[in-house]
Every structure is written in structure tokens, then in C-alpha cells.
Amino acid sequence: MPLALLALAVGAFGIGTTEFVIMGLLPEVADDLHVSIPTAGHLVSAYALGVVIGAPLLAAVTARLSRRTVLIGLMVLFVAGNVLSAFAANYDYLLAARFLSGLPHGAFFGVGAVVATTMVAPERKARSVSLMFLGLTVANVVGVPAATLMGQHLGWRATFLGVSAIGLVAIASLALLIPHDHAHAPAVGLRRELAALRSLPVWLALGTTVAGFGALFSAYSYITPMLTDAAGFAEGSVTLLLALFGVGATAGNLAGGRLADHSLRGTLFGGLLSLAAVLALFPLLMTTEWTAALAVILLGVAAFVTGSPLQLMVMEKASAGPSLASSANQAAFNLANAGGAWIGGLALAAGFGATSPAVAGAVLAVLGLGVAATAATVDRRRAVPGRERVVAAHVPEPTRALHS
């Protein structure tokens, strides 16, 4: 694996840290800016809104630029958003800065995934994507706890300055390690990128992402009350248990990358089936502390086994213009975050019990399996004999004409 993947992982680490650390700092931010904690919670939504809007928008407007230049520019925007967050004079300024910080998130992962697959042999493409995502999962194990402690002891503004420093390291790494010859986009342009999004298989792949990761966030959004009310853990133990989720997510991400290089669709089906099974067993697993801890780890493994296969699936289906579709998949992840949390909340509000969001998540995972099965059926009907799957490949126009 090329060292350049490390640069992508460093950027992913910084992005993952800034996305999730705000959740642990809401009391400090609310107290300092004189707002309620529910009002401070809108900072999470502002970031997510930035991801959903920024992912397709920035990928579209940079369609003809060098991907290396795009990645560096996105990290510059990321640093700017976090510096502005650190020096925000009031809540409204911080809300705007968080939105700005979220804008480059999806496009970075989307374009970065395309670049990662161009630097490796065809049989290692899924693994290259998983290594970039490794920065995101490690952020949940190391970056978020460390940044939270920094914020609690030095103030929440220091956390955003620390994350900005990570962004600067990522910029330097991208400039030094991403080779020019692997980072230039072919002359695809916005029209072809948009044309790729008109494909039914692309939308089925995006739908699988929304349903599959909606299943995760239906449960994970309410994991704390499950652990305290159902399993009986003290609130002080939750941080350690969430770190265990990060460990499971890291293991699942790496395993998913390796397995997907052997069987992309098989890994996707297996991951979604495992996720449905784990979530369906949550009411049983949350009855004792040790089984609850095991459930948290298994949830991370099962959910993130599907991460790189889903990203790669979208890129395959939009191979003529992959950057926009790949970035749109990141927007789909965030829609899954919001939608899954909403569905899990409905289950709780209906009085079905502390573990009911996990059962609702199991239903979403089964729905994801159904969408994935539909996509497989569509692919079989459209299959061209003798043609192997192509990821983020560009066929020159003369060659394409010969194949037409």
C-alpha cells in the first residue's frame, strides 16, 4: 500500500475528530456561550447540514480540477472552519463556523476514495478505501477522547485549535505524499459527473447506504441510555464503552476492506445481515454488563464492515464520473445519521423500552438488505458478458468509441 494513503488517513482523522468531539463538549460550550444544552446541540446539526450540502456541491464545482489540488483546498477550508470555531465571539458565529467546518467533510472522503483507488492494483481497491477510512475510526478511539479531555481542561476553544493543527499536518502530508500523476482528474467535467447520478444502480447503492447506516445510528444515537438504563452501567463508564465501539469499528473497517477485495457484494450482504442480527439481539445482550460491552464491540464491527464496500459500490456504478457520486455517498451517510436517530427516537417515544431503537435499527438493516438485493437483480439484468467490474476508471474517448 502506498504511503500516500497515510496523508488521506490523517485528513480523515482530523475530520472524524472535529465531527464527534462537539458532542462531549456541549456542556462546556453551552455554559461559556450562555445557551442551553439543547440549543448547543444545534451545533451538531449545523455540521451535518454542512456535510450534506457541501459533499455534492464542492465535488461538482471542482470536477475539472486536479484531485490533489481539490484535497488540499478542502483541508484548507476545514482548517479555516475550525479556527473560526475557536475564535467564535458568540453562539451564532460558532453555529456558522460549524456549518463551514462540515462543508469539506463529504467531498474530502468522496474525492479521497477515488484517489485512493487509483494508487493501488485492482485487487486492492477496497482495502485502499478502508485504509483512508481508518483515520475516521481511529478518531473515535483516540482523537475524540483526547480532544474532549483537552476541551475539559483547557477550554473548548483549545480543542478546535488542536484540530486545526491536525488539519495543517494533513495539508503538508497531502502536498508531500500525493503524487501528481495519480491525482489529476480526467477531463470528465460537471456534465458527465451529473450524468453518472442519473443511473438507477447509483441510486440503489446510495439507498443501501442510507438504510444500512441508518440502522447503525438508530441504535448508536441512544447507546448511552441503553447502557445505563438497561445494562446498569454507571454514566462514568460510558466513555470507555464508546471507545470499545471505536475499536470494533476499526476492526470491522479493516476486515471489510480485505473481504470486499475478494467479494464486494458478498461482503456487503454479509455485513448487513450481521448488523441486523446484532441489533435484533440487543434486548438480550443488554441484560448484563459483559454482554452489553460485547454488543457495543459487535455493533462497531458489523456496521463498519460495510463502510468501504458501500463506498466502492457507488464508485463502481458511477465509474465514468465517480467523484460526485462518491461524495454524494458521504451525504447519504449523514442522512442516515439524522434519519436513523429520528426513527430510533420514535421507538423510544412510543414507549417500547430502552433497547427499542436497536430493534428499529434491525428493521432498517433488513430494508438495506432488500435494497442491496434489488441492486443485485438490476445488475444481473444489465450485465455485459466478459466485462469485469471497474472502479473509478476513465476510458479515453477513442477507446470508448471502439467499445460502443
Solvent accessible surface area in square Angstrom, and as a share of the most:
residue,aa,sasa,rsa
1,M,90,0.40
2,P,46,0.29
3,L,119,0.59
4,A,6,0.04
5,L,6,0.03
6,L,95,0.47
7,A,0,0.00
8,L,0,0.00
9,A,16,0.12
10,V,31,0.18
11,G,0,0.00
12,A,0,0.00
13,F,47,0.19
14,G,0,0.00
15,I,1,0.00
16,G,0,0.00
17,T,1,0.01
18,T,0,0.00
19,E,21,0.09
20,F,34,0.14
21,V,0,0.00
22,I,0,0.00
23,M,87,0.39
24,G,33,0.31
25,L,0,0.00
26,L,25,0.12
27,P,71,0.44
28,E,56,0.25
29,V,0,0.00
30,A,5,0.04
31,D,111,0.58
32,D,66,0.34
33,L,22,0.11
34,H,166,0.74
35,V,39,0.22
36,S,59,0.38
37,I,90,0.46
38,P,102,0.64
39,T,43,0.25
40,A,0,0.00
41,G,21,0.20
42,H,100,0.45
43,L,0,0.00
44,V,42,0.24
45,S,67,0.43
46,A,13,0.10
47,Y,4,0.02
48,A,24,0.19
49,L,97,0.48
50,G,0,0.00
51,V,0,0.00
52,V,41,0.24
53,I,72,0.36
54,G,0,0.00
55,A,0,0.00
56,P,45,0.28
57,L,94,0.47
58,L,33,0.16
59,A,1,0.01
60,A,17,0.13
61,V,99,0.57
62,T,27,0.16
63,A,9,0.07
64,R,171,0.62
65,L,91,0.45
66,S,21,0.14
67,R,13,0.05
68,R,37,0.13
69,T,75,0.43
70,V,10,0.06
71,L,0,0.00
72,I,36,0.18
73,G,39,0.38
74,L,9,0.05
75,M,1,0.00
76,V,78,0.45
77,L,48,0.24
78,F,1,0.00
79,V,17,0.10
80,A,39,0.30
81,G,0,0.00
82,N,0,0.00
83,V,53,0.30
84,L,98,0.49
85,S,0,0.00
86,A,1,0.01
87,F,141,0.59
88,A,5,0.04
89,A,82,0.63
90,N,65,0.33
91,Y,29,0.11
92,D,99,0.51
93,Y,137,0.52
94,L,0,0.00
95,L,56,0.28
96,A,62,0.48
97,A,5,0.04
98,R,0,0.00
99,F,62,0.26
100,L,43,0.22
101,S,0,0.00
102,G,0,0.00
103,L,29,0.14
104,P,1,0.01
105,H,8,0.04
106,G,0,0.00
107,A,0,0.00
108,F,0,0.00
109,F,1,0.00
110,G,0,0.00
111,V,4,0.02
112,G,0,0.00
113,A,0,0.00
114,V,0,0.00
115,V,0,0.00
116,A,0,0.00
117,T,1,0.00
118,T,45,0.26
119,M,22,0.10
120,V,22,0.13
121,A,42,0.33
122,P,97,0.61
123,E,106,0.48
124,R,93,0.34
125,K,28,0.12
126,A,0,0.00
127,R,38,0.14
128,S,0,0.00
129,V,0,0.00
130,S,0,0.00
131,L,42,0.21
132,M,0,0.00
133,F,14,0.06
134,L,46,0.23
135,G,5,0.05
136,L,31,0.15
137,T,1,0.00
138,V,45,0.26
139,A,0,0.00
140,N,29,0.15
141,V,43,0.25
142,V,83,0.48
143,G,5,0.05
144,V,26,0.15
145,P,37,0.23
146,A,55,0.43
147,A,10,0.08
148,T,21,0.12
149,L,102,0.51
150,M,72,0.32
151,G,1,0.01
152,Q,91,0.40
153,H,142,0.63
154,L,132,0.66
155,G,32,0.31
156,W,9,0.03
157,R,78,0.28
158,A,25,0.19
159,T,1,0.00
160,F,0,0.00
161,L,79,0.39
162,G,22,0.22
163,V,2,0.01
164,S,6,0.04
165,A,53,0.41
166,I,43,0.22
167,G,0,0.00
168,L,104,0.52
169,V,85,0.49
170,A,0,0.00
171,I,34,0.17
172,A,50,0.39
173,S,19,0.12
174,L,0,0.00
175,A,41,0.32
176,L,148,0.74
177,L,54,0.27
178,I,3,0.02
179,P,47,0.29
180,H,109,0.49
181,D,116,0.60
182,H,75,0.33
183,A,0,0.00
184,H,104,0.46
185,A,24,0.19
186,P,34,0.21
187,A,80,0.62
188,V,10,0.06
189,G,1,0.01
190,L,80,0.40
191,R,211,0.77
192,R,66,0.24
193,E,2,0.01
194,L,82,0.41
195,A,36,0.28
196,A,13,0.10
197,L,30,0.15
198,R,187,0.68
199,S,30,0.19
200,L,89,0.44
201,P,11,0.07
202,V,0,0.00
203,W,143,0.50
204,L,27,0.13
205,A,4,0.03
206,L,12,0.06
207,G,27,0.26
208,T,2,0.01
209,T,0,0.00
210,V,57,0.33
211,A,8,0.06
212,G,2,0.01
213,F,8,0.03
214,G,3,0.03
215,A,0,0.00
216,L,2,0.01
217,F,28,0.12
218,S,0,0.00
219,A,0,0.00
220,Y,44,0.17
221,S,49,0.32
222,Y,48,0.18
223,I,6,0.03
224,T,57,0.33
225,P,45,0.28
226,M,0,0.00
227,L,0,0.00
228,T,30,0.17
229,D,108,0.56
230,A,39,0.30
231,A,10,0.07
232,G,50,0.48
233,F,30,0.13
234,A,70,0.54
235,E,140,0.63
236,G,74,0.71
237,S,40,0.26
238,V,12,0.07
239,T,89,0.52
240,L,122,0.61
241,L,8,0.04
242,L,54,0.27
243,A,21,0.16
244,L,51,0.25
245,F,9,0.04
246,G,0,0.00
247,V,75,0.43
248,G,1,0.01
249,A,1,0.01
250,T,25,0.14
251,A,51,0.40
252,G,0,0.00
253,N,1,0.00
254,L,67,0.33
255,A,41,0.32
256,G,0,0.00
257,G,0,0.00
258,R,136,0.50
259,L,97,0.48
260,A,0,0.00
261,D,19,0.10
262,H,156,0.69
263,S,57,0.37
264,L,13,0.06
265,R,60,0.22
266,G,39,0.38
267,T,11,0.07
268,L,3,0.01
269,F,58,0.24
270,G,35,0.34
271,G,3,0.03
272,L,0,0.00
273,L,113,0.56
274,S,51,0.33
275,L,2,0.01
276,A,9,0.07
277,A,49,0.38
278,V,18,0.10
279,L,0,0.00
280,A,59,0.45
281,L,88,0.44
282,F,0,0.00
283,P,55,0.35
284,L,120,0.60
285,L,24,0.12
286,M,2,0.01
287,T,90,0.52
288,T,59,0.35
289,E,88,0.39
290,W,179,0.63
291,T,20,0.12
292,A,0,0.00
293,A,22,0.17
294,L,74,0.37
295,A,0,0.00
296,V,1,0.00
297,I,54,0.27
298,L,66,0.33
299,L,0,0.00
300,G,0,0.00
301,V,46,0.26
302,A,6,0.05
303,A,1,0.01
304,F,31,0.13
305,V,18,0.10
306,T,2,0.01
307,G,3,0.03
308,S,0,0.00
309,P,0,0.00
310,L,0,0.00
311,Q,0,0.00
312,L,0,0.00
313,M,6,0.03
314,V,0,0.00
315,M,0,0.00
316,E,21,0.10
317,K,51,0.22
318,A,2,0.02
319,S,23,0.15
320,A,44,0.34
321,G,0,0.00
322,P,4,0.02
323,S,8,0.05
324,L,3,0.01
325,A,0,0.00
326,S,0,0.00
327,S,0,0.00
328,A,15,0.12
329,N,0,0.00
330,Q,8,0.04
331,A,10,0.07
332,A,6,0.05
333,F,28,0.12
334,N,9,0.04
335,L,94,0.47
336,A,1,0.00
337,N,34,0.17
338,A,62,0.48
339,G,30,0.28
340,G,1,0.01
341,A,26,0.20
342,W,164,0.58
343,I,53,0.27
344,G,0,0.00
345,G,20,0.19
346,L,89,0.44
347,A,12,0.10
348,L,57,0.28
349,A,90,0.70
350,A,60,0.47
351,G,63,0.60
352,F,152,0.63
353,G,38,0.37
354,A,29,0.22
355,T,21,0.12
356,S,10,0.06
357,P,0,0.00
358,A,0,0.00
359,V,67,0.38
360,A,20,0.15
361,G,0,0.00
362,A,9,0.07
363,V,98,0.56
364,L,24,0.12
365,A,0,0.00
366,V,87,0.50
367,L,99,0.49
368,G,0,0.00
369,L,32,0.16
370,G,38,0.36
371,V,32,0.18
372,A,1,0.01
373,A,45,0.35
374,T,68,0.40
375,A,9,0.07
376,A,8,0.06
377,T,45,0.26
378,V,21,0.12
379,D,31,0.16
380,R,165,0.60
381,R,198,0.72
382,R,137,0.50
383,A,71,0.55
384,V,89,0.51
385,P,130,0.82
386,G,83,0.79
387,R,162,0.59
388,E,144,0.65
389,R,107,0.39
390,V,54,0.31
391,V,8,0.04
392,A,13,0.10
393,A,37,0.28
394,H,68,0.30
395,V,55,0.32
396,P,74,0.46
397,E,89,0.40
398,P,100,0.63
399,T,52,0.30
400,R,68,0.25
401,A,68,0.53
402,L,155,0.77
403,H,150,0.67
404,S,122,0.78
